[in-house]
Amino acid sequence: MPDNSGCKIATADALTLLLHNQHALSAAIEEISKWLSENGVESVAVNAAVAMETLDTNAKAITDAIMRIRQS
């Protein structure tokens, strides 16, 4: 059976970069949400907070997948 460890490493590395992007997007949304809230646009800030929750949930799943790939 061929060794596919290089493919697993590349996949895990790519997912890790996507995870870093996801964290950066979450931080940006958090900053925008804070500004919206401070400037009287609370309903939009709430929607942004919901989007951040989705990013956080998905980040956990991506992290788990990365760990499974790296351990296999």
N, C-alpha and C positions, 0 to 999 in steps of 0.2 A: 504494500500500500504506500503511495507516495506521501512524503512528508509535506504537510501544508502549513507548517508553523509560520513560514514567512507571510502567507496569506492572512493567517490569524492576527499576526502582529500588525500588518498593514491595516486590517479592518479595525482593530482596536485603536490604533493610532488615529485613523480617520474619525472614528466615533469620538475619541477624546477631543479632537479639534472642534468637532461639531458641538460637543458639550461646552467647551470654552466659549464658543460663539453664543450658545444659549445663555450662559451666565452673563455675558456682556450685554445681550439684548435685555435680559431681566433687569440688570442694573440701570440701563438707559430708560426702560419703562418706569422703573421705580422713581428715577429723578423727574421724569415728565409728570408722573402721577402726583408727586409731592408738589410740583409747581402748579399743576391744575387745581389741586386741593387748596393751596394757599391763595389762589386767584379766583376763587368762587365757582369753579367748574367741578363741583363735587361729584356729580353723576358720571362724568367722563373719568374722573379719578377712580371711582369705584369700578368701572369697566376695565380700566387698566390694571387694577389690583386683581381682578378675576383672571386676566390674561397672565399675570405674573404667577398666580397659583397654578395655572396650567403648565407654564414653563417649569416651575419647581417640581411638579408631579412627574413630568416627562424627563426632567433631569435625573431624578432618582431612578427611573426605569433604564435610562441610557447608562447611568453609572453601573447599575447591576449587570447590564448586558456586557459592558466593557470588562468587568471583573470576571464574568463567566468565560468570555473569550480568552482573556489573559491566563486564566487558570486551566484551560483545556489543552 
